[in-house]
């Protein structure tokens, strides 16, 4: 998240990945997004204006799956680029 002064660090979240095999990028992506958007669904925090997925089709597929789970159409309708 950003404001007129730049990045708003208090809106950023960091997650420790738990219970997955090391190097499983797809499972890590799913876990982080699920945890983040579960918090947002409870009203904790702000929904980001943009979600950047660094990876290929596999990572994008995981992200879309979570966005659809939480019924966030603004993300579910994102186009593959």
DRENSE-25413 format. One record per residue: residue number from 1; residue in three letters; x negated, y, z of N, C-alpha, C, O in turn. Coordinates in Angstrom, 2 decimals. Last residue first. Example, Ala and Ser with C-alpha at 12.3 -4.5 7.8 and 13.67 -1.06 7.14 Angstrom:
<node num="2" residu="SER" n_xx="-12.85" n_yy="-2.25" n_zz="7.08" ca_xx="-13.67" ca_yy="-1.06" ca_zz="7.14" c_xx="-12.90" c_yy="0.03" c_zz="7.87" o_xx="-13.41" o_yy="1.14" o_zz="8.04"/>
<node num="1" residu="ALA" n_xx="-13.19" n_yy="-5.69" n_zz="7.80" ca_xx="-12.30" ca_yy="-4.50" ca_zz="7.80" c_xx="-13.20" c_yy="-3.30" c_zz="7.80" o_xx="-14.24" o_yy="-3.32" o_zz="8.46"/>
END
This chain:
<node num="81" residu="UNK" n_xx="1.04" n_yy="-12.30" n_zz="-18.09" ca_xx="0.14" ca_yy="-11.44" ca_zz="-18.88" c_xx="-1.21" c_yy="-12.09" c_zz="-18.98" o_xx="-2.12" o_yy="-11.54" o_zz="-19.60"/>
<node num="80" residu="UNK" n_xx="4.40" n_yy="-13.00" n_zz="-17.61" ca_xx="3.03" ca_yy="-13.55" ca_zz="-17.68" c_xx="2.20" c_yy="-12.65" c_zz="-18.55" o_xx="2.62" o_yy="-12.27" o_zz="-19.64"/>
<node num="79" residu="UNK" n_xx="6.45" n_yy="-10.71" n_zz="-15.83" ca_xx="6.04" ca_yy="-11.33" ca_zz="-17.09" c_xx="4.63" c_yy="-11.86" c_zz="-16.97" o_xx="3.78" o_yy="-11.27" o_zz="-16.31"/>
<node num="78" residu="UNK" n_xx="8.80" n_yy="-11.04" n_zz="-13.17" ca_xx="7.50" ca_yy="-10.60" ca_zz="-13.68" c_xx="7.12" c_yy="-11.40" c_zz="-14.93" o_xx="7.43" o_yy="-12.58" o_zz="-15.06"/>
<node num="77" residu="UNK" n_xx="11.06" n_yy="-11.79" n_zz="-11.93" ca_xx="11.19" ca_yy="-11.42" ca_zz="-13.33" c_xx="9.87" c_yy="-10.97" c_zz="-13.94" o_xx="9.82" o_yy="-10.56" o_zz="-15.10"/>
<node num="76" residu="UNK" n_xx="10.32" n_yy="-12.11" n_zz="-9.33" ca_xx="10.66" ca_yy="-13.30" ca_zz="-10.10" c_xx="10.73" c_yy="-13.01" c_zz="-11.58" o_xx="10.49" o_yy="-13.89" o_zz="-12.40"/>
<node num="75" residu="UNK" n_xx="10.11" n_yy="-9.48" n_zz="-8.42" ca_xx="8.89" ca_yy="-10.26" ca_zz="-8.64" c_xx="9.19" c_yy="-11.47" c_zz="-9.52" o_xx="8.37" o_yy="-11.82" o_zz="-10.38"/>
<node num="74" residu="UNK" n_xx="12.71" n_yy="-8.63" n_zz="-8.34" ca_xx="11.74" ca_yy="-7.72" ca_zz="-8.94" c_xx="10.40" c_yy="-8.42" c_zz="-9.19" o_xx="9.64" o_yy="-8.01" o_zz="-10.06"/>
<node num="73" residu="UNK" n_xx="14.06" n_yy="-10.62" n_zz="-6.91" ca_xx="14.12" ca_yy="-10.62" ca_zz="-8.37" c_xx="13.11" c_yy="-9.69" c_zz="-9.03" o_xx="12.70" o_yy="-9.93" o_zz="-10.16"/>
<node num="72" residu="UNK" n_xx="13.49" n_yy="-12.50" n_zz="-4.49" ca_xx="13.02" ca_yy="-11.16" ca_zz="-4.78" c_xx="12.96" c_yy="-11.01" c_zz="-6.29" o_xx="11.91" o_yy="-11.25" o_zz="-6.89"/>
<node num="71" residu="UNK" n_xx="14.08" n_yy="-14.90" n_zz="-3.03" ca_xx="15.06" ca_yy="-14.17" ca_zz="-3.83" c_xx="14.69" c_yy="-12.70" c_zz="-4.01" o_xx="15.47" o_yy="-11.80" o_zz="-3.72"/>
<node num="70" residu="UNK" n_xx="12.24" n_yy="-16.52" n_zz="-1.91" ca_xx="12.70" ca_yy="-15.41" ca_zz="-1.09" c_xx="13.64" c_yy="-14.47" c_zz="-1.84" o_xx="13.97" o_yy="-13.39" o_zz="-1.35"/>
<node num="69" residu="UNK" n_xx="11.84" n_yy="-18.27" n_zz="-4.05" ca_xx="12.29" ca_yy="-18.79" ca_zz="-2.75" c_xx="12.88" c_yy="-17.69" c_zz="-1.89" o_xx="13.89" o_yy="-17.89" o_zz="-1.21"/>
<node num="68" residu="UNK" n_xx="10.76" n_yy="-16.55" n_zz="-5.95" ca_xx="12.11" ca_yy="-17.09" ca_zz="-6.17" c_xx="12.69" c_yy="-17.64" c_zz="-4.87" o_xx="13.88" o_yy="-17.51" o_zz="-4.62"/>
<node num="67" residu="UNK" n_xx="8.27" n_yy="-16.15" n_zz="-4.79" ca_xx="9.15" ca_yy="-15.00" ca_zz="-5.01" c_xx="10.60" c_yy="-15.47" c_zz="-5.23" o_xx="11.54" o_yy="-14.84" o_zz="-4.75"/>
<node num="66" residu="UNK" n_xx="7.25" n_yy="-18.78" n_zz="-4.88" ca_xx="7.52" ca_yy="-18.14" ca_zz="-3.58" c_xx="8.47" c_yy="-16.95" c_zz="-3.75" o_xx="9.37" o_yy="-16.77" o_zz="-2.94"/>
<node num="65" residu="UNK" n_xx="7.04" n_yy="-19.14" n_zz="-7.67" ca_xx="7.82" ca_yy="-20.08" ca_zz="-6.85" c_xx="8.20" c_yy="-19.44" c_zz="-5.51" o_xx="9.35" o_yy="-19.55" o_zz="-5.07"/>
<node num="64" residu="UNK" n_xx="5.25" n_yy="-17.14" n_zz="-8.40" ca_xx="6.64" ca_yy="-17.06" ca_zz="-8.86" c_xx="7.55" c_yy="-17.95" c_zz="-8.02" o_xx="8.67" o_yy="-17.58" o_zz="-7.70"/>
<node num="63" residu="UNK" n_xx="2.89" n_yy="-18.18" n_zz="-7.22" ca_xx="3.44" ca_yy="-16.89" ca_zz="-6.79" c_xx="4.91" c_yy="-16.76" c_zz="-7.18" o_xx="5.73" o_yy="-16.32" o_zz="-6.38"/>
<node num="62" residu="UNK" n_xx="2.54" n_yy="-20.55" n_zz="-8.70" ca_xx="2.74" ca_yy="-20.60" ca_zz="-7.24" c_xx="3.37" c_yy="-19.31" c_zz="-6.74" o_xx="4.29" o_yy="-19.35" o_zz="-5.92"/>
<node num="61" residu="UNK" n_xx="2.15" n_yy="-19.42" n_zz="-11.26" ca_xx="3.29" ca_yy="-20.31" ca_zz="-11.02" c_xx="3.59" c_yy="-20.41" c_zz="-9.53" o_xx="4.76" o_yy="-20.38" o_zz="-9.13"/>
<node num="60" residu="UNK" n_xx="-0.26" n_yy="-18.09" n_zz="-10.85" ca_xx="0.94" ca_yy="-17.32" ca_zz="-11.16" c_xx="2.20" c_yy="-18.14" c_zz="-10.92" o_xx="3.20" o_yy="-17.62" o_zz="-10.43"/>
<node num="59" residu="UNK" n_xx="-1.95" n_yy="-20.27" n_zz="-10.48" ca_xx="-1.75" ca_yy="-19.33" ca_zz="-9.38" c_xx="-0.49" c_yy="-18.50" c_zz="-9.61" o_xx="0.26" o_yy="-18.23" o_zz="-8.67"/>
<node num="58" residu="UNK" n_xx="-1.70" n_yy="-21.40" n_zz="-13.08" ca_xx="-1.39" ca_yy="-22.16" ca_zz="-11.86" c_xx="-1.10" c_yy="-21.26" c_zz="-10.67" o_xx="-0.13" o_yy="-21.46" o_zz="-9.95"/>
<node num="57" residu="UNK" n_xx="-2.62" n_yy="-19.46" n_zz="-14.88" ca_xx="-1.20" ca_yy="-19.85" ca_zz="-14.87" c_xx="-0.80" c_yy="-20.60" c_zz="-13.61" o_xx="0.31" o_yy="-20.44" o_zz="-13.12"/>
<node num="56" residu="UNK" n_xx="-5.16" n_yy="-17.90" n_zz="-12.84" ca_xx="-4.55" ca_yy="-18.29" ca_zz="-14.10" c_xx="-3.09" c_yy="-18.65" c_zz="-13.95" o_xx="-2.41" o_yy="-18.21" o_zz="-13.02"/>
<node num="55" residu="UNK" n_xx="-5.99" n_yy="-14.99" n_zz="-10.91" ca_xx="-6.10" ca_yy="-16.40" ca_zz="-11.26" c_xx="-5.47" c_yy="-16.67" c_zz="-12.60" o_xx="-5.26" o_yy="-15.75" o_zz="-13.40"/>
<node num="54" residu="UNK" n_xx="-4.70" n_yy="-12.87" n_zz="-8.80" ca_xx="-5.99" ca_yy="-13.11" ca_zz="-9.43" c_xx="-6.13" c_yy="-14.60" c_zz="-9.68" o_xx="-6.36" o_yy="-15.37" o_zz="-8.75"/>
<node num="53" residu="UNK" n_xx="-1.94" n_yy="-10.98" n_zz="-8.87" ca_xx="-2.34" ca_yy="-12.37" ca_zz="-8.70" c_xx="-3.62" c_yy="-12.58" c_zz="-9.50" o_xx="-3.62" o_yy="-12.48" o_zz="-10.72"/>
<node num="52" residu="UNK" n_xx="-0.59" n_yy="-8.28" n_zz="-7.22" ca_xx="-1.58" ca_yy="-8.70" ca_zz="-8.20" c_xx="-2.02" c_yy="-10.12" c_zz="-7.88" o_xx="-2.42" o_yy="-10.42" o_zz="-6.76"/>
<node num="51" residu="UNK" n_xx="2.33" n_yy="-6.68" n_zz="-6.86" ca_xx="1.65" ca_yy="-7.87" ca_zz="-6.36" c_xx="0.72" c_yy="-8.35" c_zz="-7.47" o_xx="1.17" o_yy="-8.77" o_zz="-8.53"/>
<node num="50" residu="UNK" n_xx="3.65" n_yy="-3.56" n_zz="-5.85" ca_xx="3.01" ca_yy="-4.38" ca_zz="-6.87" c_xx="2.31" c_yy="-5.55" c_zz="-6.19" o_xx="1.77" o_yy="-5.42" o_zz="-5.08"/>
<node num="49" residu="UNK" n_xx="4.87" n_yy="-2.55" n_zz="-3.64" ca_xx="5.34" ca_yy="-2.09" ca_zz="-4.95" c_xx="4.81" c_yy="-2.96" c_zz="-6.07" o_xx="5.44" o_yy="-3.09" o_zz="-7.12"/>
<node num="48" residu="UNK" n_xx="5.67" n_yy="-4.80" n_zz="-0.92" ca_xx="4.73" ca_yy="-4.06" ca_zz="-1.77" c_xx="5.35" c_yy="-3.66" c_zz="-3.10" o_xx="6.23" o_yy="-4.35" o_zz="-3.62"/>
<node num="47" residu="UNK" n_xx="7.87" n_yy="-4.22" n_zz="1.69" ca_xx="7.67" ca_yy="-4.98" ca_zz="0.46" c_xx="6.74" c_yy="-4.17" c_zz="-0.43" o_xx="6.99" o_yy="-2.99" o_zz="-0.68"/>
<node num="46" residu="UNK" n_xx="6.55" n_yy="-3.78" n_zz="4.95" ca_xx="7.14" ca_yy="-3.19" ca_zz="3.76" c_xx="6.87" c_yy="-4.09" c_zz="2.56" o_xx="5.78" o_yy="-4.65" o_zz="2.42"/>
<node num="45" residu="UNK" n_xx="7.39" n_yy="-5.29" n_zz="8.19" ca_xx="6.53" ca_yy="-4.73" ca_zz="7.15" c_xx="7.32" c_yy="-4.20" c_zz="5.96" o_xx="8.55" o_yy="-4.16" o_zz="5.96"/>
<node num="44" residu="UNK" n_xx="9.83" n_yy="-7.47" n_zz="8.88" ca_xx="8.53" ca_yy="-7.04" ca_zz="9.39" c_xx="7.68" c_yy="-6.55" c_zz="8.22" o_xx="7.31" o_yy="-7.33" o_zz="7.35"/>
<node num="43" residu="UNK" n_xx="12.18" n_yy="-8.62" n_zz="8.10" ca_xx="12.18" ca_yy="-7.18" ca_zz="8.31" c_xx="10.87" c_yy="-6.64" c_zz="8.86" o_xx="10.80" o_yy="-5.48" o_zz="9.27"/>
<node num="42" residu="UNK" n_xx="12.09" n_yy="-11.20" n_zz="7.40" ca_xx="12.54" ca_yy="-10.93" ca_zz="8.77" c_xx="12.56" c_yy="-9.44" c_zz="9.08" o_xx="12.92" o_yy="-9.04" o_zz="10.19"/>
<node num="41" residu="UNK" n_xx="10.93" n_yy="-11.00" n_zz="4.93" ca_xx="12.34" ca_yy="-11.40" ca_zz="4.98" c_xx="12.94" c_yy="-11.16" c_zz="6.37" o_xx="14.14" o_yy="-10.95" o_zz="6.50"/>
<node num="40" residu="UNK" n_xx="8.31" n_yy="-10.50" n_zz="5.70" ca_xx="9.08" ca_yy="-9.43" ca_zz="5.07" c_xx="10.58" c_yy="-9.74" c_zz="5.11" o_xx="11.40" o_yy="-8.84" o_zz="5.29"/>
<node num="39" residu="UNK" n_xx="7.60" n_yy="-13.05" n_zz="6.64" ca_xx="7.60" ca_yy="-11.88" ca_zz="7.54" c_xx="8.46" c_yy="-10.75" c_zz="6.98" o_xx="9.24" o_yy="-10.12" o_zz="7.70"/>
<node num="38" residu="UNK" n_xx="7.78" n_yy="-14.42" n_zz="4.26" ca_xx="8.65" ca_yy="-14.84" ca_zz="5.36" c_xx="8.74" c_yy="-13.70" c_zz="6.38" o_xx="9.81" o_yy="-13.42" o_zz="6.92"/>
<node num="37" residu="UNK" n_xx="5.76" n_yy="-13.26" n_zz="2.81" ca_xx="7.12" ca_yy="-12.92" ca_zz="2.45" c_xx="8.14" c_yy="-13.43" c_zz="3.46" o_xx="9.26" o_yy="-12.92" o_zz="3.51"/>
<node num="36" residu="UNK" n_xx="3.50" n_yy="-14.36" n_zz="4.16" ca_xx="3.68" ca_yy="-12.91" ca_zz="4.01" c_xx="5.14" c_yy="-12.55" c_zz="3.75" o_xx="5.69" o_yy="-11.66" o_zz="4.39"/>
<node num="35" residu="UNK" n_xx="3.87" n_yy="-17.15" n_zz="3.93" ca_xx="3.78" ca_yy="-16.52" ca_zz="5.25" c_xx="4.06" c_yy="-15.02" c_zz="5.17" o_xx="4.77" o_yy="-14.47" o_zz="6.01"/>
<node num="34" residu="UNK" n_xx="3.86" n_yy="-17.40" n_zz="1.13" ca_xx="5.01" ca_yy="-17.85" ca_zz="1.92" c_xx="5.00" c_yy="-17.18" c_zz="3.29" o_xx="6.04" o_yy="-16.69" o_zz="3.74"/>
<node num="33" residu="UNK" n_xx="1.32" n_yy="-16.44" n_zz="0.46" ca_xx="2.51" ca_yy="-15.72" ca_zz="0.00" c_xx="3.74" c_yy="-16.12" c_zz="0.78" o_xx="4.59" o_yy="-15.27" o_zz="1.08"/>
<node num="32" residu="UNK" n_xx="-0.27" n_yy="-18.40" n_zz="1.78" ca_xx="-0.40" ca_yy="-16.98" ca_zz="2.10" c_xx="0.86" c_yy="-16.22" c_zz="1.68" o_xx="1.39" o_yy="-15.43" o_zz="2.46"/>
<node num="31" residu="UNK" n_xx="0.58" n_yy="-20.85" n_zz="0.57" ca_xx="0.66" ca_yy="-20.62" ca_zz="2.01" c_xx="0.64" c_yy="-19.13" c_zz="2.37" o_xx="1.45" o_yy="-18.67" o_zz="3.17"/>
<node num="30" residu="UNK" n_xx="0.04" n_yy="-20.48" n_zz="-2.18" ca_xx="1.41" ca_yy="-20.72" ca_zz="-1.72" c_xx="1.55" c_yy="-20.41" c_zz="-0.23" o_xx="2.51" o_yy="-19.77" o_zz="0.18"/>
<node num="29" residu="UNK" n_xx="-2.74" n_yy="-20.17" n_zz="-2.11" ca_xx="-1.89" ca_yy="-19.10" ca_zz="-2.65" c_xx="-0.46" c_yy="-19.25" c_zz="-2.13" o_xx="0.16" o_yy="-18.29" o_zz="-1.69"/>
<node num="28" residu="UNK" n_xx="-3.46" n_yy="-22.70" n_zz="-1.12" ca_xx="-3.79" ca_yy="-21.49" ca_zz="-0.36" c_xx="-2.92" c_yy="-20.32" c_zz="-0.80" o_xx="-2.40" o_yy="-19.58" o_zz="0.04"/>
<node num="27" residu="UNK" n_xx="-2.58" n_yy="-24.36" n_zz="-3.18" ca_xx="-1.98" ca_yy="-24.50" ca_zz="-1.85" c_xx="-2.26" c_yy="-23.26" c_zz="-0.99" o_xx="-1.39" o_yy="-22.82" o_zz="-0.24"/>
<node num="26" residu="UNK" n_xx="-4.29" n_yy="-23.41" n_zz="-5.23" ca_xx="-2.83" ca_yy="-23.37" ca_zz="-5.39" c_xx="-2.13" c_yy="-23.45" c_zz="-4.03" o_xx="-1.21" o_yy="-22.69" o_zz="-3.76"/>
<node num="25" residu="UNK" n_xx="-6.90" n_yy="-23.91" n_zz="-4.34" ca_xx="-6.44" ca_yy="-22.54" ca_zz="-4.54" c_xx="-4.92" c_yy="-22.43" c_zz="-4.61" o_xx="-4.34" o_yy="-21.47" o_zz="-4.12"/>
<node num="24" residu="UNK" n_xx="-8.48" n_yy="-25.85" n_zz="-2.50" ca_xx="-7.17" ca_yy="-26.00" ca_zz="-3.15" c_xx="-6.54" c_yy="-24.61" c_zz="-3.27" o_xx="-5.74" o_yy="-24.20" o_zz="-2.42"/>
<node num="23" residu="UNK" n_xx="-10.78" n_yy="-25.52" n_zz="-1.03" ca_xx="-10.88" ca_yy="-25.39" ca_zz="-2.48" c_xx="-9.57" c_yy="-25.56" c_zz="-3.22" o_xx="-9.54" o_yy="-25.44" o_zz="-4.45"/>
<node num="22" residu="UNK" n_xx="-9.99" n_yy="-27.83" n_zz="1.54" ca_xx="-10.80" ca_yy="-26.71" ca_zz="1.07" c_xx="-10.92" c_yy="-26.70" c_zz="-0.44" o_xx="-11.12" o_yy="-27.74" o_zz="-1.06"/>
<node num="21" residu="UNK" n_xx="-6.67" n_yy="-28.79" n_zz="2.04" ca_xx="-7.99" ca_yy="-29.20" ca_zz="1.61" c_xx="-8.76" c_yy="-27.99" c_zz="1.09" o_xx="-8.23" o_yy="-27.21" o_zz="0.29"/>
<node num="20" residu="UNK" n_xx="-4.95" n_yy="-27.24" n_zz="4.80" ca_xx="-5.06" ca_yy="-27.64" ca_zz="3.40" c_xx="-6.50" c_yy="-28.06" c_zz="3.11" o_xx="-7.42" o_yy="-27.71" o_zz="3.85"/>
<node num="19" residu="UNK" n_xx="-4.57" n_yy="-26.13" n_zz="7.40" ca_xx="-3.99" ca_yy="-27.40" ca_zz="7.04" c_xx="-4.03" c_yy="-27.79" c_zz="5.57" o_xx="-3.21" o_yy="-28.60" o_zz="5.13"/>
<node num="18" residu="UNK" n_xx="-4.57" n_yy="-22.61" n_zz="6.84" ca_xx="-4.54" ca_yy="-23.74" ca_zz="7.77" c_xx="-3.97" c_yy="-24.98" c_zz="7.08" o_xx="-3.03" o_yy="-24.90" o_zz="6.30"/>
<node num="17" residu="UNK" n_xx="-6.23" n_yy="-19.56" n_zz="6.36" ca_xx="-5.57" ca_yy="-20.69" ca_zz="5.72" c_xx="-5.69" c_yy="-21.90" c_zz="6.63" o_xx="-6.77" o_yy="-22.19" o_zz="7.15"/>
<node num="16" residu="UNK" n_xx="-5.57" n_yy="-16.57" n_zz="7.86" ca_xx="-6.45" ca_yy="-17.73" ca_zz="7.92" c_xx="-5.66" c_yy="-18.90" c_zz="7.34" o_xx="-4.56" o_yy="-19.20" o_zz="7.79"/>
<node num="15" residu="UNK" n_xx="-4.90" n_yy="-13.49" n_zz="6.25" ca_xx="-4.40" ca_yy="-14.77" ca_zz="6.75" c_xx="-5.53" c_yy="-15.79" c_zz="6.79" o_xx="-6.35" o_yy="-15.86" o_zz="5.87"/>
<node num="14" residu="UNK" n_xx="-4.22" n_yy="-10.06" n_zz="6.55" ca_xx="-5.21" ca_yy="-11.11" ca_zz="6.28" c_xx="-4.69" c_yy="-12.38" c_zz="6.92" o_xx="-4.10" o_yy="-12.35" o_zz="8.00"/>
<node num="13" residu="UNK" n_xx="-2.53" n_yy="-7.27" n_zz="5.15" ca_xx="-2.52" ca_yy="-8.43" ca_zz="6.02" c_xx="-3.62" c_yy="-9.39" c_zz="5.57" o_xx="-3.90" o_yy="-9.52" o_zz="4.38"/>
<node num="12" residu="UNK" n_xx="-1.90" n_yy="-3.72" n_zz="5.17" ca_xx="-2.57" ca_yy="-4.90" ca_zz="4.61" c_xx="-2.53" c_yy="-6.03" c_zz="5.62" o_xx="-2.52" o_yy="-5.78" o_zz="6.83"/>
<node num="11" residu="UNK" n_xx="-0.97" n_yy="-1.53" n_zz="6.48" ca_xx="0.01" ca_yy="-2.30" ca_zz="5.71" c_xx="-0.59" c_yy="-3.56" c_zz="5.08" o_xx="0.14" o_yy="-4.38" o_zz="4.52"/>
<node num="10" residu="UNK" n_xx="-3.17" n_yy="-0.27" n_zz="7.54" ca_xx="-2.26" ca_yy="-0.93" ca_zz="8.48" c_xx="-1.18" c_yy="-1.75" c_zz="7.77" o_xx="-0.54" o_yy="-2.59" o_zz="8.40"/>
<node num="9" residu="UNK" n_xx="-4.39" n_yy="1.01" n_zz="5.36" ca_xx="-4.94" ca_yy="-0.26" ca_zz="5.86" c_xx="-4.00" c_yy="-0.99" c_zz="6.80" o_xx="-4.03" o_yy="-2.22" o_zz="6.86"/>
<node num="8" residu="UNK" n_xx="-3.42" n_yy="2.43" n_zz="2.72" ca_xx="-2.89" ca_yy="2.42" ca_zz="4.09" c_xx="-3.26" c_yy="1.06" c_zz="4.69" o_xx="-2.53" o_yy="0.08" o_zz="4.53"/>
<node num="7" residu="UNK" n_xx="-5.52" n_yy="4.12" n_zz="0.40" ca_xx="-5.03" ca_yy="2.86" ca_zz="0.96" c_xx="-4.56" c_yy="3.04" c_zz="2.40" o_xx="-5.22" o_yy="3.70" o_zz="3.20"/>
<node num="6" residu="UNK" n_xx="-4.71" n_yy="7.62" n_zz="-0.01" ca_xx="-5.37" ca_yy="6.37" ca_zz="-0.43" c_xx="-4.74" c_yy="5.17" c_zz="0.23" o_xx="-3.56" o_yy="5.19" o_zz="0.58"/>
<node num="5" residu="UNK" n_xx="-3.23" n_yy="9.81" n_zz="0.61" ca_xx="-4.62" ca_yy="9.80" ca_zz="1.06" c_xx="-5.39" c_yy="8.55" c_zz="0.64" o_xx="-6.59" o_yy="8.44" o_zz="0.91"/>
<node num="4" residu="UNK" n_xx="-0.65" n_yy="9.34" n_zz="-0.21" ca_xx="-1.38" ca_yy="10.42" ca_zz="-0.87" c_xx="-2.86" c_yy="10.47" c_zz="-0.49" o_xx="-3.66" o_yy="11.10" o_zz="-1.19"/>
<node num="3" residu="UNK" n_xx="-0.79" n_yy="5.74" n_zz="0.05" ca_xx="-0.09" ca_yy="7.00" ca_zz="0.21" c_xx="-0.94" c_yy="8.08" c_zz="-0.46" o_xx="-1.87" o_yy="7.76" o_zz="-1.20"/>
<node num="2" residu="UNK" n_xx="-0.38" n_yy="2.25" n_zz="-0.66" ca_xx="-1.11" ca_yy="3.50" ca_zz="-0.77" c_xx="-0.21" c_yy="4.67" c_zz="-0.44" o_xx="1.01" o_yy="4.60" o_zz="-0.62"/>
<node num="1" residu="UNK" n_xx="-0.83" n_yy="-1.17" n_zz="0.00" ca_xx="0.00" ca_yy="0.00" ca_zz="0.00" c_xx="-0.89" c_yy="1.25" c_zz="0.00" o_xx="-1.98" o_yy="1.28" o_zz="0.57"/>
END
